[in-house]
């Protein structure tokens, strides 16, 4: 394969991956290409802190490979929230608000993630209401699941 074949293969692979992410599942292919073009890749080593609770927010991250743990510290006790693997995302609240991070995220294994800058993604959502509606649907499901989990405690 020459360089252009590799690039074309990578684009198809990236589009298929982003299509498998719940946030982007029903986004039309042309709009999905715009999302892929916004994304940069970042690697985190096992044990590396990806996000700190309380830090300034500005982007959304999507796990391509590996696993991360989401947790909070309360009264010096670590409270495990969840573990996220490929196609999972975090930092999504920062797309809509300017509040600090609500949790810590640490790499449980080596992690490859896509990072999408908030300002670029906000501009995209303003001009692509179908993608915004899909995100709202996914957020609604996530909130329902959280409420259900909290009701069990």
Secondary structure as GFF3:
##gff-version 3
##sequence-region A 1 153
A	DSSP	alpha_helix	3	20	.	.	.	ID=ss1
A	DSSP	three_ten_helix	22	24	.	.	.	ID=ss2
A	DSSP	alpha_helix	29	38	.	.	.	ID=ss3
A	DSSP	beta_strand	40	44	.	.	.	ID=ss4
A	DSSP	beta_strand	49	51	.	.	.	ID=ss5
A	DSSP	beta_strand	59	65	.	.	.	ID=ss6
A	DSSP	beta_strand	68	74	.	.	.	ID=ss7
A	DSSP	beta_strand	77	84	.	.	.	ID=ss8
A	DSSP	beta_strand	89	90	.	.	.	ID=ss9
A	DSSP	three_ten_helix	92	95	.	.	.	ID=ss10
A	DSSP	beta_strand	104	107	.	.	.	ID=ss11
A	DSSP	beta_strand	111	117	.	.	.	ID=ss12
A	DSSP	alpha_helix	118	127	.	.	.	ID=ss13
A	DSSP	alpha_helix	129	151	.	.	.	ID=ss14
###
